[in-house]
Amino acid sequence: MNIRKAIISDLSRIAEIYVFNNRVNYFPIFKDKIFSFGELQVVSLVDNYFKRDEVIKNIYVFDDGLIKGFVQMQETEICKIYVDTFFQSEGIGKGLIEYAMKELNADNLWALEKNTRALSFYKKHGFRLTGEKKFEEDTIEYLVKLER
């Protein structure tokens, strides 16, 4: 597994993976066309979010000649972990989460309660529900906390 710290030139690919995953996984839950297909755009995401110093310094990419996934950390919390949908089920997510746990001391995360696929993935890798919940910002959907 070739996992490395992200650099500025990776950001458009990271944003592309993020945008597409959000549309595939979250549009069916939130059904917000304006956000998913209007506000959520690669260029604006790079410029307004991923380029911030505190964000890019905490992103690690799976790169085997093509960036196929990434994990974003905040201290010991996994903030985001995404694999390009074309390369899912190839062990990339497993590699990223294991790297985050072993090398970055990842021990907690929040996941959308209705994202059963993600919850199953996290549980498979040793994370357990804590019983703690909070609303996803500006929605009526719950995030649930998982810890190892």
C-alpha positions in Angstrom: 0.0 0.0 0.0 1.4 3.4 -1.0 -0.1 5.9 1.5 1.5 9.3 1.7 0.8 12.8 2.9 -1.3 14.8 0.4 0.3 17.7 -1.5 -1.4 20.7 -3.2 -1.4 19.1 -6.6 -3.5 16.2 -5.2 -6.4 18.4 -4.2 -8.4 18.3 -7.4 -8.4 14.5 -7.3 -9.2 14.4 -3.6 -12.1 16.8 -4.2 -13.3 14.7 -7.2 -13.4 11.6 -5.0 -15.2 13.4 -2.2 -17.8 15.0 -4.5 -18.7 11.8 -6.3 -18.9 9.8 -3.1 -21.1 12.4 -1.5 -23.5 12.4 -4.5 -23.7 8.6 -4.6 -24.0 8.0 -0.9 -25.7 11.0 0.6 -28.0 12.4 -2.1 -30.3 9.4 -1.6 -30.5 10.2 2.1 -30.7 14.0 2.1 -32.3 14.5 -1.4 -30.9 18.0 -1.6 -30.4 18.7 -5.3 -29.2 22.3 -4.8 -26.4 21.2 -2.5 -25.4 17.9 -4.2 -25.4 19.2 -7.7 -25.1 22.9 -7.3 -23.0 23.9 -4.3 -20.9 20.7 -4.1 -18.4 21.3 -6.9 -14.7 20.2 -7.2 -13.2 23.7 -7.9 -15.1 25.4 -5.1 -14.3 22.6 -2.7 -10.6 22.8 -3.4 -10.5 26.6 -3.2 -12.7 27.0 -0.1 -12.0 23.9 2.0 -9.2 21.6 1.0 -6.6 24.3 0.4 -6.8 25.5 4.0 -3.5 24.7 5.8 -5.2 22.9 8.7 -7.0 20.6 6.3 -4.3 19.7 3.8 -1.7 18.9 6.4 -4.0 16.2 7.8 -4.9 14.4 4.6 -3.2 11.2 3.5 -3.8 9.6 0.1 -3.6 6.1 -1.3 -1.5 6.6 -4.4 -0.3 3.7 -6.7 0.2 6.1 -9.6 -3.4 7.2 -9.3 -5.0 8.6 -6.2 -7.7 6.2 -5.4 -8.7 7.2 -1.9 -7.9 9.4 1.1 -8.3 9.8 4.8 -8.5 13.1 6.6 -7.6 13.3 10.3 -8.1 15.8 13.1 -5.9 14.7 16.0 -7.1 11.1 16.6 -10.4 11.5 14.8 -11.1 10.2 11.3 -12.9 13.1 9.7 -13.3 11.7 6.2 -12.3 8.4 4.5 -13.3 8.0 0.9 -12.3 5.6 -1.9 -13.2 6.3 -5.5 -16.3 4.3 -6.3 -14.5 2.7 -9.3 -11.9 1.2 -7.0 -14.0 0.1 -4.0 -13.7 -3.5 -2.8 -10.0 -3.6 -3.7 -8.7 -3.2 -0.1 -8.0 0.5 -0.4 -10.4 1.5 2.4 -8.9 -1.2 4.6 -5.4 0.0 3.9 -6.4 3.6 4.7 -8.2 2.8 7.9 -5.4 0.5 9.1 -2.8 3.2 8.3 -4.9 5.8 10.2 -5.1 3.5 13.2 -1.5 2.3 13.3 0.4 5.4 12.1 -1.9 8.2 13.1 -3.5 6.7 16.3 -7.0 7.0 14.9 -9.5 6.0 17.6 -12.8 7.7 16.9 -15.1 9.0 14.2 -18.6 10.2 13.5 -20.7 8.5 10.8 -24.1 9.2 9.3 -26.6 6.9 11.1 -28.3 5.9 7.9 -25.0 5.1 6.1 -25.2 1.4 7.0 -22.4 0.4 4.6 -20.0 2.8 6.3 -21.0 1.6 9.8 -20.5 -2.0 8.8 -17.0 -1.1 7.4 -16.0 0.7 10.6 -17.3 -2.1 12.9 -15.4 -4.7 10.8 -12.2 -2.7 11.6 -12.8 -2.6 15.4 -14.9 0.5 15.9 -17.9 0.3 18.1 -20.9 2.6 18.6 -20.7 4.6 21.7 -24.4 5.5 21.9 -23.5 9.2 21.4 -25.5 11.0 18.6 -25.7 14.5 17.2 -27.4 16.1 14.3 -25.5 16.5 11.0 -25.1 20.3 10.6 -28.2 21.9 9.1 -30.1 18.6 8.8 -32.5 16.3 10.7 -30.2 13.3 10.2 -28.1 11.9 13.0 -24.4 11.3 13.2 -23.3 8.5 15.5 -20.0 8.3 17.3 -17.8 5.2 17.0 -14.6 4.5 19.0 -12.0 1.7 19.2 
